[in-house]
């Protein structure tokens, strides 16, 4: 009898406490983001969560490509997300596929492609097109993403330089972490993915003549139930705190169109 009396009392107390918690404190927004915007997003989220009481779950994904980890593939197989952040090219694909809430997309930042080597390794001269070309030809191994940057490298830049046949066989999408470990000699990725990576040295950006500027954008995913909380995050992505984090990652903030 004593135990049976205590149980409903405990439930009543728990419900009373639960009722005093604001709805925003219980809310969560799920964001699928590509690697190019991951660093500034992680830096800015504590300020957003503290000011709104909304927690954010980050799910990694790739902007483009054919693998199962692309953002489009994840959404297609039912991965739940409220917001996506990815390259403008990838987002346009999602818009065409009716995966995005109409007119909810905003451009957040842009970043050029850069090159990094292992910490302490000789820094190649990539200040000219010929210097960059020779660097790739002499490198034993190279990594660049399979997403938007990699598509540019494989379908346009390397063929344009006439070195696709020599470079592609020694390339991978292992990422800059492989350079830090010494498994790969050179990483070519958006600057926002290269800066502040332990165990690596950032060499610089590609020459202007062959540079590719990635624009990263955000949008609401069609269908989620927490659109109100997700909209707050979209608005925050254009705040002063967000722009500071964007600059710290080597990106340039953009004014939403």
HELIX and SHEET records of a PDB file:
HELIX    1   1 UNK A    2  UNK A   20  1                                  19    
HELIX    2   2 UNK A   23  UNK A   26  1                                   4    
HELIX    3   3 UNK A   35  UNK A   37  5                                   3    
HELIX    4   4 UNK A   38  UNK A   52  1                                  15    
HELIX    5   5 UNK A   71  UNK A   76  1                                   6    
HELIX    6   6 UNK A   88  UNK A   96  1                                   9    
HELIX    7   7 UNK A  129  UNK A  138  1                                  10    
HELIX    8   8 UNK A  148  UNK A  152  1                                   5    
HELIX    9   9 UNK A  153  UNK A  157  3                                   5    
HELIX   10  10 UNK A  158  UNK A  161  1                                   4    
HELIX   11  11 UNK A  164  UNK A  167  1                                   4    
HELIX   12  12 UNK A  168  UNK A  170  5                                   3    
HELIX   13  13 UNK A  176  UNK A  181  1                                   6    
HELIX   14  14 UNK A  191  UNK A  194  1                                   4    
HELIX   15  15 UNK A  208  UNK A  210  5                                   3    
HELIX   16  16 UNK A  227  UNK A  236  1                                  10    
HELIX   17  17 UNK A  240  UNK A  248  1                                   9    
SHEET    1   A 6 UNK A  55  UNK A  60  0                                        
SHEET    2   A 6 UNK A  28  UNK A  33  1                                        
SHEET    3   A 6 UNK A  83  UNK A  87  1                                        
SHEET    4   A 6 UNK A 214  UNK A 220 -1                                        
SHEET    5   A 6 UNK A 106  UNK A 111 -1                                        
SHEET    6   A 6 UNK A 252  UNK A 253 -1                                        
SHEET    1   B 5 UNK A 171  UNK A 172  0                                        
SHEET    2   B 5 UNK A 142  UNK A 144  1                                        
SHEET    3   B 5 UNK A 186  UNK A 190  1                                        
SHEET    4   B 5 UNK A 113  UNK A 118 -1                                        
SHEET    5   B 5 UNK A 200  UNK A 205 -1                                        
END                                                                             
